């Protein structure tokens, strides 16, 4: 394995109380503790574990957002990532679905994947805890025409370069086998139109195995909660992370290099009309017996 890319997102810390802005156009971001999205932490941890198993692999953390995102990248570097890439936006550009949405982020990540040489794998969190979209990974796979697995609960890389992914589903779990075969295409125009040959196997354990033969495309895998437990950065590694390289690219320059329109990137595909807090819950009542409980429920018409 040569290189693993890990897109990470800076979000409001999961332990913070969310407050709606007075304009009702979003949530308050000022004077609020921010941290790495928990599912992105899982993706970083999995990338580091794969790096430890495959000596020589490089882990690159990527983040799109304001200047403060460098702190989030430094956290990934302290966990064990080798370097970072920061696509810096202006302070007034919100990344919590108000301005930058998954389609725009996926297009920017596509540019990074094509810019970097030797990318074998892109690991993302299955979703961010601010918008809960879960769309960036699948959109990136679609834009790259690359094999993908979502909601990964276990990832194994085989000697032939394939990835066996155990993924969570609504009805349980099944396993996917991604085999990446790197081939040269004589016609550069055809190189962008690779088709994946798909074969399905049902194993004795009842899991489904999908084998994809790709032509130089990285596997795109989104990480679920049960995949691993992220490590805490140690103080020596935090100090080392300060010396690791972080490349900063402005959003405007990145969009220009990709041949995209900045207004189109920043124009949401879905408009957030209003953000409001849920109504307060009514105070409950304490009952002394089951009969009294049933009587209360009958009064409210909740039971016959």
Backbone torsions as a table, in degrees:
resi	resn	phi	psi	omega
1	UNK	NA	135.9	-175.4
2	UNK	-102.2	-50.2	-173.4
3	UNK	-148.4	137.7	176.5
4	UNK	-121.1	126.0	175.8
5	UNK	-100.1	136.8	-179.8
6	UNK	-130.1	97.0	173.5
7	UNK	-68.7	133.7	-179.5
8	UNK	-129.4	153.0	-175.8
9	UNK	-124.5	140.6	175.6
10	UNK	-92.3	120.1	-176.4
11	UNK	-132.8	170.1	172.7
12	UNK	-62.6	134.6	-178.5
13	UNK	-55.8	139.0	-174.0
14	UNK	-61.1	-22.1	-177.0
15	UNK	-89.4	-4.2	-177.7
16	UNK	-83.1	148.2	174.4
17	UNK	-81.1	125.9	-177.6
18	UNK	-81.4	132.2	178.2
19	UNK	-124.6	137.0	-179.4
20	UNK	-80.1	137.7	177.2
21	UNK	-65.1	151.2	-177.0
22	UNK	-61.8	-26.8	178.8
23	UNK	-77.1	-9.8	-177.1
24	UNK	60.7	24.0	177.8
25	UNK	-98.0	-1.3	-179.7
26	UNK	170.7	-168.0	178.6
27	UNK	-100.6	159.0	-179.6
28	UNK	-71.9	129.7	179.4
29	UNK	-112.5	-16.4	-178.6
30	UNK	-78.0	140.7	177.6
31	UNK	56.7	35.3	178.6
32	UNK	-122.5	136.8	179.2
33	UNK	-66.5	129.2	178.7
34	UNK	-114.1	151.7	178.6
35	UNK	-154.4	178.7	178.5
36	UNK	-71.9	139.6	176.1
37	UNK	-54.6	129.4	-175.8
38	UNK	-54.8	-38.4	179.4
39	UNK	-69.9	-29.4	175.1
40	UNK	-69.2	-35.2	175.3
41	UNK	-59.5	-40.8	178.8
42	UNK	-64.0	-39.8	178.2
43	UNK	-64.5	-41.9	177.9
44	UNK	-62.3	-45.9	-179.9
45	UNK	-60.0	-43.1	-179.1
46	UNK	-65.8	-38.6	178.1
47	UNK	-62.6	-40.8	-179.9
48	UNK	-67.4	-40.4	178.1
49	UNK	-63.7	-40.0	177.0
50	UNK	-66.6	-36.4	176.8
51	UNK	-63.8	-39.8	-179.9
52	UNK	-66.8	-30.8	178.5
53	UNK	-81.1	-27.3	-177.0
54	UNK	-119.8	88.0	-176.4
55	UNK	-58.4	137.6	179.1
56	UNK	99.7	-12.2	178.5
57	UNK	-72.8	148.3	179.4
58	UNK	-112.9	135.1	178.2
59	UNK	-109.2	123.8	-178.0
60	UNK	-118.4	120.7	177.8
61	UNK	-92.3	135.2	-177.1
62	UNK	-126.4	136.7	176.8
63	UNK	-141.5	144.2	177.8
64	UNK	-116.3	122.0	-179.3
65	UNK	162.2	-168.4	-176.9
66	UNK	-70.0	179.6	-176.2
67	UNK	-53.7	-34.6	-176.4
68	UNK	-65.2	-13.6	179.7
69	UNK	-64.8	-19.1	177.0
70	UNK	-62.1	-31.0	177.1
71	UNK	-64.3	-40.5	178.6
72	UNK	-65.7	-40.2	177.9
73	UNK	-64.5	-40.2	178.7
74	UNK	-62.0	-33.5	176.1
75	UNK	-62.7	-44.4	177.8
76	UNK	-63.3	-37.8	178.7
77	UNK	-66.8	-37.2	177.7
78	UNK	-67.8	-29.1	177.0
79	UNK	-72.5	-25.1	178.5
80	UNK	142.3	-2.5	176.5
81	UNK	-66.4	155.4	-172.8
82	UNK	-90.5	-37.0	179.0
83	UNK	-157.0	169.8	-177.1
84	UNK	-130.8	157.0	173.6
85	UNK	-129.2	124.0	-178.6
86	UNK	-116.6	115.2	171.8
87	UNK	-90.7	102.8	-169.9
88	UNK	-87.9	129.8	177.0
89	UNK	-105.4	165.4	176.4
90	UNK	-71.2	155.1	-174.8
91	UNK	-58.0	-27.4	-176.1
92	UNK	-87.2	1.1	178.7
93	UNK	-90.9	117.2	-178.4
94	UNK	-91.2	137.6	180.0
95	UNK	-101.9	2.4	-177.0
96	UNK	-93.2	47.8	174.9
97	UNK	79.5	-9.1	-179.9
98	UNK	-74.8	-46.5	179.6
99	UNK	-111.0	-67.2	179.7
100	UNK	-82.3	121.5	-179.4
101	UNK	-117.6	169.9	-172.2
102	UNK	-52.2	-36.8	-179.0
103	UNK	-61.3	-44.6	-180.0
104	UNK	-66.5	-44.4	-179.7
105	UNK	-62.1	-42.6	-179.8
106	UNK	-62.3	-38.6	177.9
107	UNK	-66.2	-38.6	177.5
108	UNK	-66.8	-41.6	178.5
109	UNK	-65.9	-35.3	176.4
110	UNK	-59.0	-41.1	178.4
111	UNK	-63.9	-38.9	178.3
112	UNK	-66.5	-43.0	180.0
113	UNK	-60.3	-42.9	-178.8
114	UNK	-73.2	-27.0	178.9
115	UNK	-74.8	-38.7	-178.5
116	UNK	-79.6	142.2	179.0
117	UNK	-93.1	141.4	170.8
118	UNK	73.0	34.0	178.8
119	UNK	-80.0	119.2	179.0
120	UNK	-96.4	-28.2	-170.8
121	UNK	-151.6	139.5	171.7
122	UNK	-120.3	118.3	179.6
123	UNK	-107.9	126.3	178.3
124	UNK	-127.6	158.3	167.3
125	UNK	-67.9	149.3	-176.8
126	UNK	-65.1	-25.7	-179.8
127	UNK	-166.9	165.0	173.1
128	UNK	-102.0	151.7	-174.3
129	UNK	-82.7	-1.9	176.6
130	UNK	-91.2	-43.0	-179.7
131	UNK	-107.5	-22.7	178.5
132	UNK	56.7	32.9	-176.9
133	UNK	-74.5	-48.8	-176.2
134	UNK	67.5	31.2	-174.7
135	UNK	-110.5	-21.3	-171.3
136	UNK	-62.1	-45.9	179.8
137	UNK	-59.7	-55.1	178.6
138	UNK	-60.2	-37.5	178.1
139	UNK	-64.7	-41.9	178.4
140	UNK	-61.9	-43.8	178.2
141	UNK	-61.1	-40.1	178.8
142	UNK	-65.5	-42.9	-179.9
143	UNK	-65.5	-34.2	-179.9
144	UNK	-88.6	-9.3	-172.6
145	UNK	55.3	47.2	-173.7
146	UNK	-113.9	155.5	176.8
147	UNK	-68.3	148.2	-177.4
148	UNK	-143.5	155.1	170.1
149	UNK	-140.8	134.6	-178.9
150	UNK	-111.4	159.4	176.1
151	UNK	56.3	46.9	-176.1
152	UNK	-69.3	130.8	175.4
153	UNK	-105.8	-14.9	175.7
154	UNK	-161.1	139.0	-178.6
155	UNK	-130.9	128.6	175.6
156	UNK	-129.7	135.1	176.0
157	UNK	-103.4	126.6	-178.4
158	UNK	-90.9	167.9	-176.3
159	UNK	-62.8	-26.6	-177.9
160	UNK	-85.8	7.3	178.5
161	UNK	90.7	1.5	179.8
162	UNK	-85.3	161.5	177.8
163	UNK	-120.4	125.8	173.9
164	UNK	-100.2	119.1	-173.7
165	UNK	-118.9	123.0	170.7
166	UNK	-92.6	119.6	-173.5
167	UNK	-122.0	148.8	178.9
168	UNK	-81.8	140.3	176.3
169	UNK	-129.8	174.9	179.6
170	UNK	-64.9	-25.8	-176.4
171	UNK	-109.1	7.9	-179.3
172	UNK	141.3	-132.1	-178.5
173	UNK	-139.5	150.6	167.1
174	UNK	-143.6	162.5	-173.6
175	UNK	-106.6	142.6	178.6
176	UNK	-121.9	138.3	176.2
177	UNK	-113.5	116.6	178.2
178	UNK	-104.9	120.7	177.6
179	UNK	-112.1	117.8	-178.1
180	UNK	-101.9	112.0	177.5
181	UNK	-109.3	121.1	-175.9
182	UNK	-90.0	118.2	-178.1
183	UNK	-126.4	154.0	174.1
184	UNK	-94.6	137.4	179.7
185	UNK	-106.8	128.8	-176.9
186	UNK	-64.7	-36.9	-178.1
187	UNK	-100.9	114.7	-176.9
188	UNK	-63.5	-26.6	178.8
189	UNK	-70.3	-34.3	179.1
190	UNK	-73.6	-18.8	-176.9
191	UNK	-62.9	-24.2	-178.9
192	UNK	-89.6	-2.4	-174.6
193	UNK	-124.0	39.6	-179.5
194	UNK	-66.7	139.3	175.3
195	UNK	-109.0	138.2	-179.4
196	UNK	-92.3	127.9	176.4
197	UNK	-83.4	122.2	-170.4
198	UNK	-110.9	126.5	174.3
199	UNK	-129.1	135.2	-178.3
200	UNK	-105.3	138.2	176.4
201	UNK	-129.3	137.4	173.5
202	UNK	-106.6	116.9	-177.3
203	UNK	-81.7	169.7	-179.3
204	UNK	-63.1	-26.9	-179.0
205	UNK	-81.0	-1.6	177.7
206	UNK	89.5	2.7	178.0
207	UNK	-86.5	153.4	179.9
208	UNK	-96.9	130.8	178.5
209	UNK	-114.4	125.7	-179.8
210	UNK	-112.4	123.3	-179.0
211	UNK	-108.9	118.7	-179.5
212	UNK	-113.1	123.6	174.7
213	UNK	-98.2	106.8	-176.0
214	UNK	-106.1	168.1	179.5
215	UNK	-116.7	82.5	174.0
216	UNK	75.3	17.7	179.2
217	UNK	-100.7	136.2	179.0
218	UNK	-72.4	151.3	174.1
219	UNK	-76.5	139.0	177.8
220	UNK	-110.0	118.3	-176.4
221	UNK	-129.9	129.7	175.5
222	UNK	-103.7	141.4	-167.4
223	UNK	-103.2	134.3	179.3
224	UNK	-100.8	176.8	-170.5
225	UNK	-64.3	-35.7	-173.1
226	UNK	-83.8	1.1	-175.3
227	UNK	-64.5	-44.2	-179.2
228	UNK	-166.3	179.7	173.3
229	UNK	-116.7	113.1	-176.4
230	UNK	-59.8	143.0	179.0
231	UNK	-78.8	156.1	172.8
232	UNK	-89.7	131.3	178.1
233	UNK	-64.1	133.8	177.0
234	UNK	-83.0	159.5	-178.8
235	UNK	-58.5	-44.9	177.1
236	UNK	-58.2	-39.6	179.9
237	UNK	-71.5	-31.5	175.3
238	UNK	-63.7	-41.2	178.2
239	UNK	-67.7	-39.9	178.3
240	UNK	-65.1	-33.5	-177.5
241	UNK	-63.0	-27.5	-179.6
242	UNK	-65.9	-22.1	-178.3
243	UNK	-98.5	-6.3	179.9
244	UNK	-76.9	146.6	-174.6
245	UNK	-74.2	138.8	173.0
246	UNK	-129.9	114.8	178.7
247	UNK	-85.8	128.5	179.8
248	UNK	-110.0	126.7	178.3
249	UNK	-125.1	130.4	177.7
250	UNK	-71.0	149.1	178.9
251	UNK	-58.2	-39.7	-178.9
252	UNK	-62.1	-43.6	179.5
253	UNK	-68.0	-38.7	-179.7
254	UNK	-64.1	-44.7	179.8
255	UNK	-63.3	-40.4	179.1
256	UNK	-63.8	-43.7	-179.9
257	UNK	-62.8	-33.9	-178.3
258	UNK	-84.2	-6.9	-178.8
259	UNK	74.1	24.3	179.4
260	UNK	-96.0	166.6	176.7
261	UNK	-97.7	124.4	-175.9
262	UNK	-60.2	-41.7	179.6
263	UNK	-63.1	-37.3	179.7
264	UNK	-68.6	-37.0	179.0
265	UNK	-66.0	-40.0	-175.5
266	UNK	-88.3	-8.7	178.4
267	UNK	-86.0	116.6	-176.9
268	UNK	-62.1	140.6	173.7
269	UNK	-73.0	-29.9	175.5
270	UNK	-121.6	132.3	-178.8
271	UNK	-93.8	129.3	175.2
272	UNK	-83.3	109.1	-175.2
273	UNK	-76.6	-43.7	-177.0
274	UNK	-158.2	143.6	173.8
275	UNK	-120.3	126.8	-177.0
276	UNK	-142.9	155.2	178.8
277	UNK	-79.1	147.4	177.4
278	UNK	-66.1	152.5	179.4
279	UNK	-63.0	146.3	-179.9
280	UNK	-63.4	143.9	179.3
281	UNK	-74.3	142.0	177.6
282	UNK	-70.8	149.2	-179.8
283	UNK	-66.9	136.3	-178.5
284	UNK	-79.9	169.2	177.8
285	UNK	-116.5	148.0	176.9
286	UNK	-101.1	129.1	179.9
287	UNK	-111.9	153.9	-174.9
288	UNK	-93.8	-14.6	-177.5
289	UNK	-157.0	168.8	178.0
290	UNK	-65.4	-39.4	179.3
291	UNK	-60.7	-41.8	178.5
292	UNK	-65.8	-38.1	177.3
293	UNK	-61.4	-47.6	179.8
294	UNK	-62.9	-36.5	179.1
295	UNK	-64.5	-42.9	178.4
296	UNK	-63.2	-42.0	-178.5
297	UNK	-67.2	-36.0	178.2
298	UNK	-67.5	-39.5	178.2
299	UNK	-59.4	-35.8	-179.1
300	UNK	-87.5	-1.4	179.2
301	UNK	73.2	22.6	-178.0
302	UNK	-88.4	-21.3	174.8
303	UNK	-135.9	155.7	-179.1
304	UNK	-80.8	NA	NA
